């Protein structure tokens, strides 16, 4: 049975893919995400390696090299598309929220 394509990414998924816009190994991904988010997002090793395996199987990332027991990965073009789609989805969501909070959108009968 084929895996259902990703419709949206969880926060850890998003940040892992974001970190792999440049080649990195697993531990470097965890460090990058923590630094980028000021420690707000911490990805545990179990989550990281499960998602790296899934992303590789789904063709979103590819293994670039395996050196001293460290596997390095980078986004594929398909992975970049998934990341860009998620960014657009988040931007639309934020824009909707801003319009509502500014009082620009009203729904009658709710």
C-alpha positions as CSV (number, residue, x, y, z in Angstrom):
1,X,0.0,0.0,0.0
2,X,1.4,3.4,-1.0
3,X,2.1,5.9,1.7
4,X,-0.3,8.8,1.8
5,X,1.5,12.0,0.7
6,X,2.2,14.6,3.4
7,X,-0.7,17.0,3.7
8,X,0.9,19.1,6.4
9,X,4.0,18.8,8.5
10,X,4.3,18.7,12.2
11,X,6.6,21.2,13.9
12,X,9.5,18.7,14.2
13,X,9.0,17.6,10.6
14,X,9.1,21.2,9.4
15,X,12.2,22.1,11.3
16,X,14.1,18.9,10.3
17,X,13.4,19.6,6.6
18,X,14.3,23.2,7.0
19,X,17.6,22.2,8.6
20,X,18.4,20.0,5.6
21,X,18.4,22.8,3.1
22,X,22.1,22.3,3.8
23,X,23.9,19.0,4.3
24,X,23.9,17.9,7.9
25,X,24.1,14.8,10.0
26,X,21.6,13.9,12.7
27,X,23.2,15.5,15.7
28,X,23.9,18.7,13.7
29,X,20.2,18.8,12.8
30,X,19.2,18.7,16.4
31,X,21.7,21.5,17.2
32,X,20.6,23.6,14.3
33,X,16.9,23.4,15.2
34,X,17.5,24.3,18.8
35,X,19.7,27.3,17.8
36,X,17.2,28.4,15.1
37,X,14.3,28.3,17.5
38,X,16.1,29.6,20.5
39,X,15.5,26.3,22.3
40,X,11.7,26.5,21.8
41,X,11.8,23.3,19.6
42,X,13.9,20.4,20.8
43,X,13.9,17.3,18.7
44,X,14.8,14.0,20.5
45,X,17.0,11.4,18.9
46,X,14.1,8.9,18.6
47,X,11.9,11.4,16.7
48,X,14.8,12.6,14.6
49,X,15.9,9.2,13.4
50,X,12.4,8.0,12.8
51,X,11.6,11.0,10.7
52,X,14.9,10.9,8.8
53,X,14.1,7.3,7.8
54,X,10.6,8.2,6.7
55,X,11.8,11.2,4.8
56,X,14.4,9.2,3.0
57,X,11.9,6.4,2.1
58,X,9.4,9.1,0.9
59,X,12.1,10.7,-1.3
60,X,12.2,14.0,0.6
61,X,15.8,13.8,1.6
62,X,18.8,11.7,0.4
63,X,21.8,10.3,2.1
64,X,24.9,12.1,0.9
65,X,27.6,10.4,2.8
66,X,28.3,8.1,5.7
67,X,31.5,9.1,7.6
68,X,32.6,7.9,11.0
69,X,29.2,6.5,11.8
70,X,27.6,9.8,10.9
71,X,25.0,9.9,8.1
72,X,24.7,13.1,6.3
73,X,21.5,14.1,4.5
74,X,20.2,16.9,2.3
75,X,16.8,17.9,0.8
76,X,15.8,16.5,-2.6
77,X,13.8,18.7,-5.0
78,X,10.7,16.9,-3.8
79,X,11.6,17.7,-0.2
80,X,12.2,21.4,-1.0
81,X,8.7,21.4,-2.7
82,X,7.1,19.9,0.5
83,X,8.9,22.5,2.6
84,X,7.8,25.4,0.4
85,X,4.2,24.1,0.4
86,X,4.2,23.9,4.2
87,X,5.6,27.5,4.4
88,X,2.9,28.8,2.1
89,X,0.2,26.9,4.2
90,X,1.6,28.5,7.4
91,X,1.7,31.9,5.8
92,X,-2.0,31.6,4.7
93,X,-2.9,30.4,8.2
94,X,-1.1,33.4,9.8
95,X,-2.7,35.9,7.4
96,X,-6.2,34.5,8.1
97,X,-5.5,34.9,11.9
98,X,-4.3,38.5,11.4
99,X,-7.3,39.5,9.4
100,X,-9.7,38.1,12.0
101,X,-7.8,39.7,14.9
102,X,-7.8,43.1,13.1
103,X,-11.6,42.7,12.7
104,X,-11.5,42.6,8.9
105,X,-13.5,39.3,8.7
106,X,-17.0,38.9,10.1
107,X,-19.2,35.9,9.8
108,X,-22.9,36.4,10.2
109,X,-25.1,33.8,11.8
110,X,-22.3,32.0,13.7
